[in-house]
């Protein structure tokens, strides 16, 4: 197959060179004919005027030579103009290529300048770019397309964070939750609804989340949690009491809030959320209100300042009406002393 392509390429090249060769040979023939014709006409004229034969021959040679020189100069001028035009076209192409190259260099320089001016660590961003270049289209298709999707997802996520909007993850997220808890600088205020967190503390992600909060509290950051109880009797649940005491031992401020004690205007606002550093809110929405069947339908990361302020204000009001866990009353056997 390659031999056929090479043969066809040779044929095409030879076909292109043939017209050029024919043009050059015809030009030489025309020049020779013009020279001979000029000399012949000069000889006939001088001979008709009864000039000496030697003079006729000399004039014929002279006139033929002049015609040859004129023809040569005309051809030379044409070739010179063609060379000049090629030089102009070549210079234009070179300028365009240089301009494109400098444009790309300027864009890369500007991008690198933005990276250096960013609040993010420069080495982390450059490492991300360097590692991403190691994935090429020759990589396995599933790897290549998966990396493309993750980079696009991360790009959109960073754009949403930079614009101070809302990022949504459909389902239960763990990376945002653990990452924000580990990187909180001042405070973590959480509202835990029974419909969402009924089995969180026994799960693997719940244990990691609680450990991250324990470390944050140990580092002197304020960590608070409100357990919203659907019924007042839930305060006597042994599992809830154990979780309450465990978190108190971790230096986490914990309070209980009976749903009946929630101020009526705030009931439509109460939801499972976490406010980090009073500047970012993490919200989850359950699939159903039944704690036994509820799962996380979606997770939202809210950066809109007005919305975050509302979340922080909501937590503050609920914290004010929440209570600490009271010790269980002793059980009497029903006998009275006489």
Residue, then its C-alpha position, 0 to 999 in steps of 0.5 A: x500500500x505504501x509502495x502504491x502511495x510512493x509511486x503515485x506521489x512520484x507520478x504526481x511530482x513528475x507530472x508537476x515538473x513536466x509543464x515547467x520543463x516544457x515552458x523552459x524549453x519553449x522559452x529557449x526555442x523562442x529566444x533562439x528563433x527570435x535571434x535567428x529571425x532578427x539576424x536573418x531579416x537584418x541580413x536580407x535587408x542589408x543584402x537588398x541594399x547591396x551592402x558588402x557581404x561582410x558588413x551584412x553578416x556583421x550587422x546580422x550578428x549585431x542585431x541578433x545579439x541585441x535581440x538576444x540580450x533584450x530577450x534575456x533581460x526581459x526573461x531576467x526581469x520576469x524571473x526577478x519579479x517572481x523571486x521578489x513576489x516569492x520573497x514577499x509571500x515568504x516574509x508574510x508567512x514568516x511574520x504570521x508564524x512568528x506572530x502566532x508563536x509570540x501570541x501563544x507565548x504571550x498567552x502562556x506568559x499571561x496564564x503563568x502570571x495569573x497562576x503566580x498571582x493566585x492565592x493557590x500554591x503555584x507548585x500545586x497548580x503547575x503540578x496539576x498541569x504537568x501531571x495532566x499532560x502525561x495523559x494523552x489520546x494514546x492512553x486507554x480510551x476509558x482513562x483518557x475520557x475519565x480524566x477529561x470529565x474530571x478536569x471539566x468537572x473540577x474546572x466548573x467547580x472552581x468557577x462556581x467557587x470563584x463566582x461565589x455561587x452554589x455547587x451541587x453534587x447529586x447524591x451523598x458527598x464525602x470529599x467536600x464534607x471531609x475536606x472542609x472539616x479538615x481545612x476549617x480555620x475558625x468554626x464548624x456549626x452543624x444542624x443534624x436532622x434525624x431524617x438525614x443523620x439517623x445512621x451517619x455516626x455508625x458509618x465509615x464516612x461518619x467516623x471519618x467526619x467525627x474524627x476530623x471534627x475532633x481534631x478541629x476542636x482539639x486545635x482550638x476551633x469552635x465546633x458546635x452541633x444541634x441534634x434536632x429531635x422529631x419527638x421529645x422521647x428521642x432524648x432517652x434513646x441510648x444510642x443518641x445519648x451515647x453519641x452525645x456523650x462521645x462528642x462532648x468528650x471530643x470537646x464538641x459543644x452539643x445541644x438537643x432541640x425538640x421540634x416542638x421548641x423550634x420557633x414557628x417562623x423558623x420551621x420551614x428553614x430548619x434543614x440539615x446543614x453545616x456552616x464553616x467559618x461563617x462564610x460557607x454553607x454545606x447543605x444536604x437534602x433527604x429523599x424522604x422525611x422518613x428516618x428509616x428510609x431516607x437517603x441523601x438526594x443531593x448536596x449543595x455547597x453555598x457561597x452566596x454571602x446573603x444565603x450563608x448569613x441566613x444559615x449562620x443566623x438560623x443556627x444562632x437562633x436554634x442554638x439559643x433555644x436548644x438544650x443540653x442533655x439531661x441525666x436520666x431520672x432514676x427508676x423507682x420500684x413503686x414502694x413507698x416508705x411508711 
